């Protein structure tokens, strides 16, 4: 049976959070990926004429969950959240862990535990339409800040994305594209494809757009944190080519923290 292509709307919340609505056109079921604040999510639903049935939470940080209570009160949506977050996320109906499957109408996603940014972080991988909702683990041209683990933990989480097809669409939790692009160019100034993406990001900014989603193919070619195995990235952090990619990643992340 052919699965209908999901309908997706993205929009800004707060100052730089990305709000996402995912709808199964066959059933009308609709999910919000996190609820950074209630107003923009409810406005996007009204504009689209969609009825929210689900909220899929990536992690417990306030800028991803602040609007959950109000949106659930207004819509009755079922809240799915990481089991490891415990009671820190409000109004949870379903707690999920590694390998669980969540459904939005006829769409299904595998739950990955992707710690590093925080201990409870999960990612939702919709294999059939090739969509991945990465929260604050993987960004366009960047990755999340390491907050509750050693950098190697986030590196292991990121390597999972590297196994996905090039045409996978990656939805991240923030629009940090310009700052990420500036760092990426500092780390790999001779990457012509990266220079082109920087120009694209600047155009998007002037036009009021953001480069979310991205594709895994674009990220493999331009995101320094996925390219830590490349000799050029090792040299950029004063390590010899052939250095373990996890060690290069750790050095890159430390540099980005100060950039």
Secondary structure, 3 states (H helix, E strand, C coil): CCCCCCEEEEEEECCCEEEEEEECCCCCCEEEECCCCHHHHHHHHHHHCCCCCEEECCCCCHHHHCCHHHHHHHHCCEEEEEHHHHHHCCCCCEEECCCCEEEECCEEEEEEECCCCCCCCEEEEECCCCEEEEECCEECCEECCCCCCCHHHHHHHHHHHCCCCCCCEEEECECCHHHHHHHHHHHCCCCHHHHHHHHHHHHHHHCCCCCCCEEHHHHHHHCCCCCCCCHHHHHHCCCCCCCCHHHHHHHHHHHHHHC
